[in-house]
Amino acid sequence: MHSFHAIQRFASSLLFLAGVMFALVLTIISFWPDQEASLFDSSLSAQDSLNTLRCPLIVTPNEAAAIRVTLTNPLERPIQLLARARISDGYVTLMRQETRTVPLSPGETQTASWAISGKDAVYGRFILARVYVFRQNPLPSRQKACGIWFLDVPLVTGGQLVGAAAAASFLGMLVGGVWWLRLEWPLRQRRRDVALAVGTLTALVLAAAGMSLSGWWSAGLLLLLLLIVALVVLMERYLLTH
């Protein structure tokens, strides 16, 4: 009976850790391409950041993917915004350029998009893009870059891969955590401290993954570094000193 309890405790811990690892992988793969893209076509400066740029995290050969930017006219007169996208063309030094002219009535919002595919991927790995919206007085010029993983995976789309990984992460942490708590309940002082520490780490992992997936990769990276520091501290406290 004691042996079966130990097996369940090990299985619950393993399931929880698997969920954490899925979240960490999602965090890393979400900010890595954007970090690569930050150096792509970076010679032209802009007055502001183009925060409405949206790019998929992963693209596969089985989908019609695109990068998109949302443009809004906050003025009381009609305007025409000129948006230019430069997208990698198989190599870091090669790129294709496409321009969109977006007419906007007062208060109107429209979306401009540019198709991307595996042929754009640099060395078959990252699709790099930078979108520049030209200045329209009094609106400032804006730009932002993004990177997209290209995975040559058949039958599924990038969105399905991300959704499956996110679901596996959430279910692994939820089921593994609840299972472990039921096995260890009522918690003694040491177990309670461990549960509190693991809960804090879980919150950091989820926050880092959420920020990175939302495009705030710099904030996600900071949380990931904080998570690594927290892991080192907890290992020293609970593993190396006992």
C-alpha positions as CSV (number, residue, x, y, z in Angstrom):
1,M,0.0,0.0,0.0
2,H,2.8,2.3,0.9
3,S,4.6,1.4,-2.4
4,F,1.4,2.3,-4.4
5,H,1.1,5.6,-2.6
6,A,4.8,6.4,-3.5
7,I,4.1,5.5,-7.1
8,Q,1.1,7.8,-7.2
9,R,3.0,10.7,-5.6
10,F,5.8,10.2,-8.2
11,A,3.3,10.1,-11.1
12,S,1.5,13.2,-9.8
13,S,4.8,15.1,-9.5
14,L,5.9,14.0,-13.0
15,L,2.6,15.1,-14.5
16,F,2.8,18.5,-12.9
17,L,6.4,18.9,-14.0
18,A,5.5,18.0,-17.5
19,G,2.9,20.7,-17.5
20,V,5.4,23.2,-16.3
21,M,7.9,22.1,-19.0
22,F,5.3,22.6,-21.7
23,A,4.7,26.2,-20.4
24,L,8.4,26.9,-20.3
25,V,8.8,25.6,-23.9
26,L,5.9,27.9,-25.0
27,T,7.5,30.8,-23.3
28,I,10.9,30.2,-24.9
29,I,9.7,29.6,-28.4
30,S,7.4,32.7,-28.2
31,F,10.2,35.2,-27.5
32,W,13.1,33.6,-29.4
33,P,11.9,34.4,-32.9
34,D,11.0,38.0,-31.9
35,Q,14.5,38.4,-30.5
36,E,15.9,37.2,-33.9
37,A,13.6,39.7,-35.7
38,S,14.7,42.6,-33.6
39,L,17.9,42.8,-35.7
40,F,16.1,42.3,-39.0
41,D,16.0,45.5,-41.2
42,S,16.6,47.6,-38.2
43,S,18.4,50.5,-39.9
44,L,15.2,52.6,-40.4
45,S,14.0,54.4,-37.2
46,A,10.5,55.4,-36.3
47,Q,8.9,57.8,-33.7
48,D,6.8,55.2,-32.0
49,S,6.2,51.4,-31.6
50,L,3.6,49.7,-33.8
51,N,1.9,47.8,-30.9
52,T,-1.0,46.6,-33.1
53,L,1.2,44.3,-35.1
54,R,0.1,40.7,-34.7
55,C,2.0,37.6,-35.9
56,P,1.4,33.9,-35.5
57,L,3.7,32.0,-33.2
58,I,4.1,29.0,-35.5
59,V,3.4,28.4,-39.2
60,T,3.3,25.0,-40.9
61,P,3.0,24.2,-44.6
62,N,-0.7,23.3,-44.2
63,E,-2.1,26.8,-43.6
64,A,-2.6,30.2,-45.2
65,A,-0.9,32.4,-42.6
66,A,-0.4,36.2,-42.5
67,I,0.9,39.0,-40.4
68,R,-1.6,41.7,-39.6
69,V,-1.6,45.3,-38.3
70,T,-4.6,47.2,-37.1
71,L,-4.8,50.9,-38.1
72,T,-7.1,53.5,-36.6
73,N,-7.8,57.0,-37.6
74,P,-8.3,59.1,-34.4
75,L,-8.6,62.4,-36.3
76,E,-11.7,64.3,-37.4
77,R,-10.7,64.2,-41.0
78,P,-10.1,61.3,-43.5
79,I,-6.5,60.1,-43.9
80,Q,-4.6,57.6,-45.9
81,L,-2.0,55.6,-44.0
82,L,0.9,54.0,-45.9
83,A,2.0,50.7,-44.3
84,R,5.1,48.8,-45.6
85,A,6.1,45.3,-44.7
86,R,9.5,43.8,-45.3
87,I,9.6,40.0,-45.0
88,S,12.6,37.7,-45.1
89,D,13.0,35.8,-48.3
90,G,14.8,32.6,-47.3
91,Y,17.9,34.4,-46.1
92,V,18.7,37.1,-43.5
93,T,20.1,39.4,-46.2
94,L,17.2,38.9,-48.7
95,M,13.8,40.4,-48.2
96,R,10.6,41.1,-50.1
97,Q,8.7,44.4,-49.7
98,E,5.0,45.0,-49.9
99,T,3.1,48.2,-49.4
100,R,-0.5,48.8,-48.5
101,T,-2.4,52.1,-48.7
102,V,-5.1,52.1,-46.1
103,P,-7.8,54.9,-46.5
104,L,-9.5,55.6,-43.2
105,S,-12.5,57.8,-42.4
106,P,-12.7,59.7,-39.1
107,G,-12.8,57.1,-36.2
108,E,-12.5,54.1,-38.6
109,T,-10.3,51.0,-38.0
110,Q,-9.0,48.7,-40.6
111,T,-6.6,45.8,-40.8
112,A,-3.8,45.4,-43.3
113,S,-2.3,41.9,-43.8
114,W,0.6,40.3,-45.6
115,A,0.7,36.6,-46.5
116,I,3.6,34.5,-45.2
117,S,4.7,30.9,-45.9
118,G,7.6,28.5,-45.4
119,K,9.4,29.9,-48.4
120,D,10.0,33.1,-46.4
121,A,11.8,31.2,-43.5
122,V,15.5,32.0,-42.9
123,Y,17.3,28.7,-43.3
124,G,14.0,27.0,-42.9
125,R,13.5,28.1,-39.3
126,F,12.3,31.7,-38.7
127,I,10.1,34.0,-40.8
128,L,11.2,37.5,-40.0
129,A,9.1,40.6,-40.7
130,R,9.1,44.3,-39.9
131,V,6.1,46.6,-40.6
132,Y,6.6,50.4,-40.9
133,V,3.7,52.8,-40.9
134,F,4.7,56.2,-42.3
135,R,4.0,59.4,-40.6
136,Q,0.7,61.2,-41.2
137,N,0.7,64.5,-39.5
138,P,0.0,64.7,-36.6
139,L,0.3,60.8,-36.3
140,P,3.9,59.7,-35.7
141,S,5.7,57.1,-37.8
142,R,5.6,53.6,-36.2
143,Q,7.3,50.3,-36.7
144,K,7.7,46.9,-35.1
145,A,9.3,43.6,-36.0
146,C,8.2,40.0,-35.3
147,G,9.5,36.5,-35.8
148,I,7.5,33.3,-36.6
149,W,8.7,29.7,-36.2
150,F,8.3,27.6,-39.3
151,L,7.8,23.9,-38.6
152,D,7.6,21.4,-41.4
153,V,4.9,19.4,-39.6
154,P,2.2,17.7,-41.8
155,L,-1.5,17.7,-41.2
156,V,-1.7,20.3,-38.5
157,T,-1.6,24.1,-38.3
158,G,0.6,26.3,-36.1
159,G,-2.4,27.4,-34.1
160,Q,-3.4,23.8,-33.4
161,L,0.2,23.0,-32.2
162,V,0.2,26.0,-29.9
163,G,-3.3,25.2,-28.6
164,A,-2.4,21.5,-27.9
165,A,0.8,22.6,-26.1
166,A,-1.1,25.2,-24.0
167,A,-3.9,22.6,-23.2
168,A,-1.3,20.0,-22.2
169,S,0.5,22.5,-20.0
170,F,-2.7,23.6,-18.2
171,L,-4.1,20.1,-17.7
172,G,-0.7,18.7,-16.6
173,M,-0.3,21.3,-13.9
174,L,-4.0,21.2,-12.8
175,V,-4.4,17.4,-12.7
176,G,-0.9,16.8,-11.3
177,G,-1.2,19.5,-8.7
178,V,-4.7,18.5,-7.4
179,W,-3.6,14.8,-7.4
180,W,-0.5,15.6,-5.3
181,L,-2.5,17.7,-2.9
182,R,-5.1,14.9,-2.4
183,L,-2.3,12.4,-1.7
184,E,-0.5,14.6,0.8
185,W,-3.6,16.2,2.5
186,P,-3.5,17.3,5.3
187,L,-0.3,19.2,4.6
188,R,2.3,19.3,7.3
189,Q,4.6,22.4,7.7
190,R,7.3,21.2,5.2
191,R,4.7,20.0,2.6
192,R,2.8,23.2,3.0
193,D,6.0,25.3,2.3
194,V,6.7,23.2,-0.7
195,A,3.1,23.6,-2.0
196,L,3.3,27.3,-1.5
197,A,6.6,27.5,-3.4
198,V,5.4,25.4,-6.2
199,G,2.2,27.5,-6.5
200,T,4.3,30.6,-6.8
201,L,6.5,29.1,-9.5
202,T,3.4,28.0,-11.3
203,A,2.0,31.5,-11.3
204,L,5.4,32.8,-12.6
205,V,5.4,30.2,-15.4
206,L,1.8,31.0,-16.5
207,A,2.4,34.7,-16.4
208,A,5.6,34.4,-18.4
209,A,3.9,32.2,-21.0
210,G,0.9,34.5,-21.2
211,M,2.9,37.6,-21.7
212,S,5.1,36.0,-24.3
213,L,2.2,34.6,-26.2
214,S,0.5,38.0,-26.1
215,G,3.5,39.6,-27.8
216,W,5.1,41.1,-24.7
217,W,8.2,39.0,-25.1
218,S,10.5,41.4,-23.2
219,A,8.2,41.2,-20.1
220,G,8.0,37.4,-20.5
221,L,11.8,37.1,-20.7
222,L,12.1,39.1,-17.4
223,L,9.6,36.8,-15.7
224,L,11.5,33.8,-17.1
225,L,14.8,35.1,-15.6
226,L,12.9,35.7,-12.3
227,L,11.6,32.1,-12.5
228,I,15.2,30.7,-12.9
229,V,16.4,32.7,-9.9
230,A,13.4,31.4,-7.8
231,L,14.2,27.8,-8.9
232,V,17.8,28.1,-7.8
233,V,16.7,29.6,-4.4
234,L,14.1,26.9,-3.8
235,M,16.5,24.1,-4.8
236,E,19.1,25.4,-2.4
237,R,16.5,25.7,0.4
238,Y,14.6,22.4,0.0
239,L,17.1,20.1,-1.8
240,L,20.7,21.1,-0.9
241,T,20.2,21.9,2.7
242,H,18.0,18.9,3.7
